Amino acid sequence: MPNLSYISPKATVKDSPIQGRGLFATEPIEKGEVVCIKGGYIFNGATLERVSRSLGASEIQITEQFFIGPLSEQEREGSMIFSNHSCEPNIGIQGQIVFVAMRDIEPGEELTHDWVMTDDETYEMECNCGSASCRKVISGQDWRREDLQKKYAGYMSWYLMEKIRKMGSGFVV
């Protein structure tokens, strides 16, 4: 099983109360510290359609037409970053594939990001994060919400920031 993604030695994967397995801090992590970097192969939407039939969701979108993720079942585990969604995350994305601590993180905390930071898809799903500010239902179009653009300024994927800028919504993250 090749390791295509990087996970900090200060984190480990284990069962999550949010969903499946999650990424957890094993040591203190300082604000701005790199927590994980998504790895894999760069591919287009046609390839995504083909591989997601057998691999499920295992990619991150990096531009309008391109994604990064595994291409085979043998690579899936090693390409995952295991960051579950939370409406009150403690890690955010910088650039396209680098996830950093948004605040100081204590050992034992689950390392989560709000999928609004990376997703531009048509899904809607019930949220299980349990945070005080839980949105209850999250969507692959939540990035369009100005309140979330403001909340995550500096922690959204470059391609989403470009979409927001081109929309001329009056707010650029």
WOHU-V750175 format. One record per helix or strand of 3 or more residues. SS is the DSSP state (a for helix, b for strand). FROM is the first residue (numbers start at 1). TO is the last residue. If there is no record, write none. Layout:
SS&FROM&TO + SS&FROM&TO
This chain:
b&11&15 + b&21&25 + b&34&37 + b&41&44 + a&45&55 + b&66&69 + a&73&79 + b&91&94 + b&98&101 + a&115&117 + b&124&126 + b&137&139 + a&142&144 + a&146&151 + a&158&167
